[in-house]
Amino acid sequence: MPVPIDEKIYLGRDNSINLILLSDEVATPTDAVTSIGIKIGKAYILGQTSQKSTGMIRWGLSSYAVGEIRLYLGGASSILTPGRFSASLIVFDPVSTAGIVWDDELRIQVMADPGSTL
């Protein structure tokens, strides 16, 4: 039976996946976050603080809600392949230097680039 899909990544596109990091049903501030990684299948993408406003993984922007992160993974076509995957977020801060695996598992479908014309 296929993995149910929560989110889709469209390779070659600018679509985002918008998430709120929750702990005990309360949004967790991202002020102290130094990096966020996501493991999708065998691929691993890491967003650093220096890229948090322009990278594939974004957080802590003034227009974002508390705990909000946005994943712009369409540009990862060199490491992602189409298919269905379970994904895990890993959040790093000065205290949790080895990272905390966020408990909420994502179920993602990676879609091939549908082409440049619609």
C-alpha positions in Angstrom: 0.0 0.0 0.0 1.5 3.4 -1.0 2.4 6.0 1.7 -0.4 8.6 2.1 0.7 12.0 0.9 0.7 15.1 3.1 2.7 17.3 0.8 4.1 17.5 -2.7 7.4 18.8 -4.1 7.4 19.9 -7.7 10.9 19.6 -9.0 12.0 22.7 -11.0 9.2 24.8 -9.4 8.9 27.4 -6.7 6.1 25.9 -4.7 6.6 25.8 -0.9 5.6 23.6 1.9 4.6 25.7 4.9 4.9 24.2 8.3 4.5 25.3 12.0 6.9 23.6 14.5 4.7 22.5 17.4 5.7 21.2 20.8 2.8 20.1 23.0 0.4 21.7 20.5 2.1 25.1 21.0 4.1 26.9 18.2 7.8 26.8 19.0 9.8 30.0 18.3 12.6 29.6 15.8 14.7 32.6 17.1 17.6 30.4 18.4 17.5 27.9 15.5 20.9 27.7 13.8 20.0 25.2 11.1 17.2 22.9 10.0 17.7 19.7 8.0 15.2 17.5 6.2 15.8 13.9 5.3 13.7 12.8 2.4 14.3 9.1 1.5 18.1 8.9 1.3 18.6 12.7 0.5 19.5 15.2 3.2 19.1 19.0 2.7 20.4 21.4 5.4 19.4 25.0 5.7 21.9 27.3 7.6 21.2 30.5 9.4 23.0 32.5 6.7 20.5 31.2 4.2 17.4 31.3 6.3 15.8 34.0 4.2 16.7 32.8 0.7 17.6 29.1 1.0 15.6 26.0 0.4 14.7 25.9 4.1 13.5 29.3 5.4 12.5 30.4 8.9 12.5 33.3 11.4 11.4 36.0 8.9 9.3 38.9 10.2 6.4 38.0 8.0 6.3 34.4 9.3 4.1 33.1 12.1 5.8 31.9 15.3 7.3 28.5 14.6 6.8 28.7 10.8 9.3 27.2 8.4 8.9 27.1 4.6 10.5 24.5 2.4 11.3 25.4 -1.2 12.6 22.1 -2.4 11.8 22.3 -6.1 15.4 23.3 -6.8 16.8 20.1 -5.3 16.4 18.1 -8.5 20.1 17.0 -8.4 19.4 15.0 -5.1 15.7 14.3 -5.1 14.0 11.8 -7.4 10.3 11.4 -8.1 8.5 9.1 -5.7 6.8 8.8 -2.4 8.9 9.2 0.8 8.7 9.6 4.5 10.6 12.7 5.6 12.0 13.9 8.9 12.9 17.4 10.1 16.0 17.9 12.3 16.2 21.2 14.1 19.5 22.6 15.5 20.2 25.3 18.0 23.1 26.3 20.3 21.9 23.9 23.0 20.9 21.0 20.7 24.0 20.9 18.6 23.4 17.3 17.5 19.8 18.3 16.4 16.4 17.4 17.5 14.4 15.1 15.2 10.9 16.7 15.1 8.3 14.0 16.0 5.9 14.8 13.2 6.8 12.7 10.2 6.0 14.2 6.8 4.8 12.1 4.0 6.0 13.7 0.7 5.5 13.0 -2.9 8.3 14.3 -5.2 6.9 15.1 -8.6 8.9 15.4 -11.8 9.2 18.8 -13.5 6.0 19.0 -15.5 7.8 21.1 -18.2 8.2 24.7 -18.9 4.8 25.3 -20.5 1.3 24.5 -19.2 
